[in-house]
Amino acid sequence: MSVHEQKSPRRTGRQAATAANGAVANSREDADVAQQAAAQAEARAADHQVKVALAAYFIAEGRGFVPGHELEDWLAAEAEIDKVEAPSVLGSIRMTPPGSAS
């Protein structure tokens, strides 16, 4: 091994420290992104529940609030909300062929 091929231990140590700091920063960013995604998913779920509850209320109101149909009303409301929301969710998904660059 020639003198030019030898690596300085100090330089290698700095490179390792820099790589480690980058890995720590990336893991923190990943955790932040995961936390934000979880919060957004929770908010969407809560929003969906509110929409279903309101739709179920109006379905029950249309029937004169006759008792004994609560589950039926809830399921009908879920189906109605899902039908309305599905096109917007599907429209937001961008189809990319496998192997192509985004």
C-alpha positions as CSV (number, residue, x, y, z in Angstrom):
1,M,0.0,0.0,0.0
2,S,1.5,3.3,-1.0
3,V,1.4,6.4,1.1
4,H,-1.3,7.9,-1.1
5,E,-3.6,4.9,-0.6
6,Q,-3.4,5.0,3.2
7,K,-6.4,6.7,4.8
8,S,-6.0,8.9,7.8
9,P,-7.8,7.5,10.8
10,R,-8.9,11.0,11.8
11,R,-10.5,11.6,8.4
12,T,-12.2,8.2,8.5
13,G,-13.5,9.0,12.0
14,R,-15.0,12.3,10.8
15,Q,-16.6,10.5,7.9
16,A,-18.1,7.9,10.2
17,A,-19.4,10.6,12.6
18,T,-20.9,12.5,9.7
19,A,-22.6,9.4,8.3
20,A,-23.9,8.6,11.8
21,N,-25.3,12.1,12.3
22,G,-27.0,11.8,8.9
23,A,-28.6,8.5,9.9
24,V,-29.8,10.0,13.2
25,A,-31.2,13.0,11.3
26,N,-32.9,10.7,8.8
27,S,-34.4,8.6,11.5
28,R,-35.8,11.7,13.2
29,E,-37.3,12.9,10.0
30,D,-38.8,9.5,9.4
31,A,-40.3,9.6,12.8
32,D,-41.7,13.1,12.2
33,V,-43.2,12.1,8.9
34,A,-44.8,8.9,10.5
35,Q,-46.2,11.0,13.3
36,Q,-47.7,13.5,10.9
37,A,-49.1,10.8,8.7
38,A,-50.7,9.2,11.8
39,A,-52.2,12.5,12.9
40,Q,-53.6,13.1,9.4
41,A,-55.1,9.6,9.3
42,E,-56.7,10.1,12.7
43,A,-58.2,13.4,11.6
44,R,-59.6,11.9,8.4
45,A,-61.1,9.0,10.4
46,A,-62.7,11.5,12.8
47,D,-64.0,13.6,9.9
48,H,-65.4,10.4,8.3
49,Q,-67.2,9.4,11.5
50,V,-68.8,12.9,11.8
51,K,-70.0,12.7,8.2
52,V,-71.5,9.2,8.7
53,A,-73.2,10.4,12.0
54,L,-74.8,13.3,10.3
55,A,-75.9,11.3,7.3
56,A,-77.4,8.6,9.7
57,Y,-79.2,11.4,11.6
58,F,-80.8,12.7,8.4
59,I,-81.8,9.2,7.3
60,A,-83.4,8.6,10.7
61,E,-85.1,12.0,10.5
62,G,-86.5,11.2,7.1
63,R,-88.1,8.1,8.6
64,G,-89.5,10.1,11.5
65,F,-87.0,8.7,14.0
66,V,-88.8,5.4,14.3
67,P,-86.7,3.4,16.8
68,G,-85.1,0.0,16.0
69,H,-83.4,1.1,12.7
70,E,-80.3,2.6,14.1
71,L,-77.8,0.1,12.7
72,E,-79.6,0.1,9.4
73,D,-79.4,3.9,9.3
74,W,-75.7,3.9,10.2
75,L,-74.8,1.3,7.5
76,A,-76.8,3.2,4.9
77,A,-75.1,6.4,5.9
78,E,-71.6,4.7,5.7
79,A,-72.5,3.4,2.2
80,E,-73.7,6.9,1.1
81,I,-70.6,8.6,2.4
82,D,-68.2,6.0,1.0
83,K,-69.9,6.4,-2.4
84,V,-69.4,10.2,-2.3
85,E,-65.8,10.0,-1.0
86,A,-64.5,7.2,-3.2
87,P,-64.1,9.2,-6.4
88,S,-62.1,11.9,-4.7
89,V,-59.8,9.3,-3.1
90,L,-59.4,7.3,-6.3
91,G,-58.7,10.6,-8.2
92,S,-55.9,11.5,-5.8
93,I,-54.1,8.2,-6.6
94,R,-51.7,8.6,-9.4
95,M,-51.1,5.4,-11.3
96,T,-47.4,5.0,-12.2
97,P,-46.3,2.0,-14.3
98,P,-43.8,-0.3,-12.5
99,G,-40.2,0.7,-13.3
100,S,-40.9,4.2,-14.5
101,A,-39.5,7.2,-12.8
102,S,-41.7,9.6,-11.0
